[in-house]
Amino acid sequence: MKKSFSLAPVSLLAVAREAGVSRATASLVLRESPLVATETRERVQEVMKRLGYIYNRGAANLRQNRTHTIGLVLPNIANPFFSELTAGVDEINDTNDVVCFIANSNESVDRQARQLQRLREHNVDGVIICPAVGSCQTLLDDLKRLKLPFVQALRQVSSDESDYVAADYATGIEKAVTHLVRTGRRRIMFVGNMNVHSAAQARCEGFMRAVALHHLPQTLIVSGGAENTYDEAMFDTLLNSSDPPDSAICYNDIMALNVMNRLQAHGIAVGKEFAVIGMDDLPQASASYPALTTIGTGPCDIGRAAANLLQARLENPERSREHIILSPQLIIRASCGQNAYLG
């Protein structure tokens, strides 16, 4: 005789009977109530596992008017920086029993709008968003229309309409310029200038302030573009000029690693003849040769802070808007000619 298997879900009442407790006690175990004795809790949990009990979170969410899900909308999930940020968000989500839907806008405003609509249709509680290039007030209006609580991360469309978390990019660039000046560099170039969003603008503004403060040339600027590209022709022109640069601060680590490769292709010894500094302190930075000096922006910390801010907003929708700007750390390595040092 063939044995039949039931596809019906195991009920909490069945778990309670098997464990020899009341349904109310089994429910307290699910809610992790401290009122249940340790031995009883462990017995009920063992029965749940053995019988294959699945908690009906959907029904619980309906009772609480929360889904315990959030959206995370990023402009380029292939970029290692955003992997680090996502890890920080996930750490806080795990602590708060929250599940995250990750969406990739791919720097498209239209795609970003479609994703926000879909996230609303899935009834997420709120959204953490790094606005795509080209985002404007329409993005914030859409989020309000969709009644989606949100936190802007890394980039912001407006500074006074939402919670916001980022690194102090301008201060990070200023620290890098000051360090290069202290080590004798006077012809410092900035590679990756873009006027596409707030984070890019802050980098360039920090560079211009720092070189003006140290009375350095303000014309050694190479434009950047999508996918961490930069104007290689302009870079080579400056490099081959009669008064070439002696160092470069780059938009991010990925661009800096590309610059190091190009310098070495020109026969220029990075760390000796020419200093290079990146930004973000990705794992690839310390693994490069020579190891890359970088401005640590703490993407994982930014993710944690953004997730905490969103949960605080969901718990108290009327709370004052909060901006968290994390201080960057200059991490000095061999690409500047020195051993590792945190400053």
C-alpha positions as CSV (number, residue, x, y, z in Angstrom):
1,M,0.0,0.0,0.0
2,K,1.3,3.4,-0.9
3,K,1.7,5.9,1.9
4,S,-0.2,9.1,1.3
5,F,1.2,12.6,2.2
6,S,-0.9,15.5,3.2
7,L,-0.1,18.9,1.5
8,A,-2.2,20.8,4.1
9,P,-0.1,23.1,6.3
10,V,0.6,22.1,9.9
11,S,-1.6,24.1,12.3
12,L,-0.4,25.7,15.5
13,L,-3.0,23.7,17.3
14,A,-1.4,20.4,16.0
15,V,2.0,21.6,17.2
16,A,0.6,22.5,20.7
17,R,-1.0,19.0,21.0
18,E,2.1,17.2,19.9
19,A,4.2,19.3,22.4
20,G,1.7,18.8,25.2
21,V,1.0,22.5,25.7
22,S,-1.9,24.9,25.1
23,R,-2.2,26.7,21.8
24,A,-1.7,30.0,23.7
25,T,1.7,28.8,25.0
26,A,2.7,27.7,21.5
27,S,1.7,31.2,20.3
28,L,3.9,32.8,23.0
29,V,6.8,30.7,21.8
30,L,6.3,32.1,18.3
31,R,6.4,35.6,19.7
32,E,9.5,34.9,21.7
33,S,7.8,35.8,24.9
34,P,10.0,35.6,28.0
35,L,7.0,34.2,29.9
36,V,7.7,30.7,28.5
37,A,10.1,28.5,30.4
38,T,13.3,27.6,28.4
39,E,12.5,23.8,28.5
40,T,9.0,24.3,27.2
41,R,10.2,26.7,24.5
42,E,12.8,24.3,23.2
43,R,10.2,21.4,23.2
44,V,7.7,23.4,21.2
45,Q,10.4,24.6,18.7
46,E,11.6,21.0,18.2
47,V,8.0,19.9,17.4
48,M,7.6,22.9,15.0
49,K,10.7,21.8,13.2
50,R,9.8,18.1,13.1
51,L,6.3,18.7,11.9
52,G,7.3,21.3,9.3
53,Y,5.3,24.1,10.9
54,I,5.5,27.4,8.8
55,Y,4.5,30.6,10.6
56,N,1.8,32.4,8.6
57,R,3.5,35.8,8.6
58,G,1.1,37.2,6.2
59,A,-1.8,36.9,8.6
60,A,0.3,38.3,11.4
61,N,1.3,41.3,9.2
62,L,-2.4,42.0,8.5
63,R,-3.0,42.2,12.2
64,Q,-0.1,44.6,12.7
65,N,-0.6,46.6,9.5
66,R,3.0,46.0,8.7
67,T,4.6,43.6,6.2
68,H,8.1,43.7,7.7
69,T,9.5,44.2,4.2
70,I,11.4,47.1,2.8
71,G,12.7,48.1,-0.6
72,L,16.4,48.9,-1.4
73,V,16.7,50.7,-4.7
74,L,20.3,51.0,-5.9
75,P,21.8,52.5,-9.1
76,N,24.3,49.8,-9.9
77,I,24.2,46.5,-8.0
78,A,27.3,45.3,-9.9
79,N,29.4,47.9,-8.1
80,P,31.2,46.3,-5.1
81,F,30.5,49.4,-3.1
82,F,26.7,48.7,-3.2
83,S,27.3,45.1,-2.1
84,E,29.0,46.5,1.0
85,L,26.1,48.9,1.6
86,T,23.6,46.1,1.1
87,A,25.4,44.0,3.7
88,G,25.0,46.8,6.3
89,V,21.3,47.1,5.5
90,D,20.8,43.4,5.8
91,E,22.5,43.3,9.2
92,I,20.0,45.7,10.6
93,N,17.1,44.0,8.8
94,D,18.1,40.6,10.3
95,T,18.0,42.2,13.8
96,N,14.6,43.6,13.2
97,D,13.1,40.6,11.5
98,V,12.8,42.4,8.2
99,V,13.1,41.1,4.6
100,C,14.5,43.3,1.8
101,F,13.5,43.5,-1.9
102,I,16.6,44.8,-3.8
103,A,16.0,46.6,-7.1
104,N,18.6,47.9,-9.6
105,S,17.7,51.2,-11.3
106,N,20.8,51.0,-13.5
107,E,21.0,54.8,-13.3
108,S,17.6,55.0,-15.2
109,V,15.0,57.4,-13.8
110,D,12.2,55.6,-15.7
111,R,13.3,52.2,-14.5
112,Q,13.5,53.6,-11.0
113,A,9.9,54.9,-11.1
114,R,8.7,51.5,-12.3
115,Q,10.5,49.7,-9.5
116,L,9.0,52.0,-6.9
117,Q,5.6,51.4,-8.2
118,R,6.2,47.6,-8.0
119,L,7.5,47.8,-4.5
120,R,4.4,49.7,-3.5
121,E,2.3,47.0,-5.1
122,H,4.1,44.4,-3.0
123,N,3.2,46.6,0.0
124,V,6.7,47.2,1.4
125,D,6.7,49.3,4.6
126,G,9.3,51.7,3.3
127,V,12.2,52.3,1.0
128,I,16.0,53.1,1.1
129,I,17.0,54.7,-2.1
130,C,20.1,55.9,-3.7
131,P,18.6,58.2,-6.5
132,A,19.6,57.4,-10.0
133,V,21.4,60.0,-12.1
134,G,18.9,62.5,-13.4
135,S,16.6,62.2,-10.4
136,C,14.7,65.4,-9.5
137,Q,11.8,66.6,-7.4
138,T,9.6,64.2,-9.3
139,L,11.2,61.3,-7.4
140,L,10.3,62.7,-4.0
141,D,6.8,63.6,-5.2
142,D,6.3,60.0,-6.5
143,L,7.4,58.5,-3.1
144,K,4.9,60.8,-1.3
145,R,2.2,59.9,-3.8
146,L,2.8,56.2,-3.2
147,K,2.8,56.9,0.6
148,L,6.2,55.2,0.9
149,P,8.3,56.3,3.9
150,F,11.9,56.6,2.6
151,V,15.5,57.3,3.4
152,Q,17.9,58.8,0.8
153,A,21.4,57.2,0.9
154,L,24.7,58.5,-0.6
155,R,22.9,60.9,-2.9
156,Q,20.1,63.3,-2.2
157,V,17.6,65.2,-4.4
158,S,16.7,67.5,-1.7
159,S,18.2,68.1,1.7
160,D,15.1,69.0,3.6
161,E,12.4,66.5,2.5
162,S,13.6,63.2,4.0
163,D,16.0,61.3,6.2
164,Y,19.4,61.1,4.6
165,V,22.7,59.1,5.2
166,A,26.0,59.7,3.4
167,A,29.7,60.1,3.9
168,D,31.3,63.5,4.1
169,Y,32.8,63.3,0.7
170,A,34.2,66.8,0.6
171,T,36.1,66.4,3.9
172,G,37.5,63.1,2.7
173,I,38.9,64.8,-0.5
174,E,40.3,67.6,1.6
175,K,42.1,65.2,3.9
176,A,43.6,63.5,0.8
177,V,44.9,66.8,-0.7
178,T,46.4,67.8,2.7
179,H,48.2,64.5,3.0
180,L,49.7,64.8,-0.5
181,V,50.8,68.3,0.1
182,R,52.5,67.2,3.4
183,T,54.4,64.6,1.4
184,G,55.7,67.1,-1.1
185,R,53.2,66.8,-3.9
186,R,52.2,70.1,-5.6
187,R,50.6,69.0,-8.9
188,I,47.5,67.2,-7.8
189,M,44.9,66.1,-10.3
190,F,41.3,65.1,-9.7
191,V,40.2,62.2,-11.9
192,G,36.5,61.6,-12.3
193,N,34.8,65.0,-12.2
194,M,31.0,64.7,-12.8
195,N,28.1,67.0,-12.1
196,V,25.5,64.3,-12.1
197,H,24.4,64.0,-8.5
198,S,25.1,65.4,-5.0
199,A,27.9,62.9,-4.1
200,A,29.8,63.8,-7.3
201,Q,29.4,67.5,-6.7
202,A,30.6,67.2,-3.1
203,R,33.8,65.5,-4.2
204,C,34.7,68.2,-6.7
205,E,33.8,71.0,-4.3
206,G,36.0,69.5,-1.7
207,F,38.9,69.3,-4.2
208,M,38.5,72.9,-5.3
209,R,38.4,74.2,-1.8
210,A,41.5,72.2,-0.8
211,V,43.7,73.1,-3.7
212,A,42.7,76.8,-3.2
213,L,43.6,76.6,0.4
214,H,47.1,75.2,-0.4
215,H,47.5,77.5,-3.4
216,L,47.7,74.7,-5.9
217,P,46.7,74.6,-9.6
218,Q,42.9,74.4,-10.1
219,T,43.0,73.2,-13.7
220,L,44.2,69.6,-13.2
221,I,40.8,68.1,-13.5
222,V,39.8,65.1,-15.6
223,S,36.2,64.4,-16.3
224,G,34.5,61.1,-15.5
225,G,31.6,59.2,-16.9
226,A,29.4,56.2,-16.5
227,E,30.7,52.8,-15.5
228,N,33.7,54.3,-13.7
229,T,35.3,55.7,-16.9
230,Y,37.3,58.8,-17.3
231,D,38.7,61.0,-20.1
232,E,41.8,59.0,-20.9
233,A,42.9,61.4,-23.7
234,M,42.8,64.3,-21.3
235,F,44.6,62.3,-18.6
236,D,47.4,61.5,-21.1
237,T,47.6,65.1,-22.3
238,L,48.2,66.3,-18.7
239,L,50.6,63.4,-18.1
240,N,52.7,64.3,-21.2
241,S,52.6,68.1,-20.6
242,S,55.7,70.1,-19.8
243,D,54.6,70.4,-16.2
244,P,52.8,67.1,-15.5
245,P,50.9,66.2,-12.4
246,D,52.7,64.2,-9.6
247,S,49.6,62.7,-8.0
248,A,45.9,61.9,-8.5
249,I,42.8,61.7,-6.3
250,C,40.2,59.6,-8.0
251,Y,36.4,59.6,-7.8
252,N,36.4,56.0,-6.3
253,D,38.6,53.0,-5.9
254,I,37.6,51.3,-9.1
255,M,38.7,54.4,-11.1
256,A,41.9,54.7,-9.1
257,L,42.8,51.1,-9.9
258,N,42.3,51.9,-13.6
259,V,44.5,55.0,-13.3
260,M,47.2,52.9,-11.6
261,N,47.2,50.5,-14.5
262,R,47.4,53.3,-17.0
263,L,50.3,54.9,-15.2
264,Q,52.2,51.7,-15.1
265,A,51.5,51.2,-18.8
266,H,53.3,54.6,-19.3
267,G,56.2,53.3,-17.3
268,I,55.5,55.5,-14.3
269,A,56.1,53.9,-10.9
270,V,53.1,54.3,-8.7
271,G,54.0,55.2,-5.1
272,K,57.4,56.5,-6.1
273,E,57.1,58.8,-9.0
274,F,53.4,59.3,-8.8
275,A,50.9,59.0,-5.9
276,V,47.3,57.7,-6.3
277,I,44.4,57.9,-3.9
278,G,40.9,56.4,-4.4
279,M,37.7,56.5,-2.4
280,D,35.5,53.9,-0.6
281,D,38.1,51.4,0.7
282,L,36.7,48.4,-1.2
283,P,38.4,45.0,-0.6
284,Q,40.2,45.4,-4.0
285,A,42.1,48.5,-2.7
286,S,44.3,46.7,-0.2
287,A,44.7,43.7,-2.6
288,S,46.1,45.8,-5.4
289,Y,49.8,46.3,-6.2
290,P,50.9,48.6,-4.9
291,A,48.2,48.7,-2.2
292,L,45.9,51.6,-2.9
293,T,45.7,54.6,-0.5
294,T,42.0,55.4,-0.2
295,I,39.4,57.5,1.6
296,G,37.3,55.1,3.6
297,T,33.6,56.1,3.4
298,G,32.2,53.1,5.3
299,P,29.6,51.7,2.9
300,C,28.5,49.0,5.4
301,D,28.1,51.7,8.1
302,I,26.0,53.8,5.7
303,G,23.8,50.8,5.1
304,R,23.4,50.2,8.8
305,A,22.6,53.8,9.5
306,A,20.1,54.0,6.6
307,A,18.3,50.8,7.8
308,N,18.1,52.1,11.3
309,L,16.7,55.5,10.2
310,L,14.0,53.8,8.1
311,Q,12.9,51.6,11.0
312,A,12.8,54.7,13.3
313,R,10.7,56.5,10.7
314,L,8.3,53.5,10.5
315,E,8.0,53.4,14.2
316,N,7.3,57.2,14.5
317,P,6.2,58.8,11.2
318,E,6.0,62.2,12.8
319,R,9.6,62.3,14.0
320,S,11.9,65.1,12.8
321,R,13.9,64.5,9.7
322,E,17.4,63.3,10.5
323,H,20.6,63.6,8.4
324,I,23.6,61.4,9.3
325,I,26.9,62.3,7.7
326,L,29.7,59.9,8.5
327,S,33.3,61.1,8.8
328,P,35.6,59.5,6.3
329,Q,39.0,58.0,7.1
330,L,42.1,58.4,5.1
331,I,43.8,55.0,4.8
332,I,47.4,55.5,3.6
333,R,49.1,52.6,1.8
334,A,51.9,52.1,-0.7
335,S,50.3,53.9,-3.7
336,C,51.4,57.1,-1.8
337,G,54.8,55.7,-0.9
338,Q,54.0,55.0,2.7
339,N,53.1,52.0,4.8
340,A,49.5,51.5,6.0
341,Y,48.3,54.2,8.4
342,L,44.9,55.3,9.6
343,G,44.4,59.0,9.8
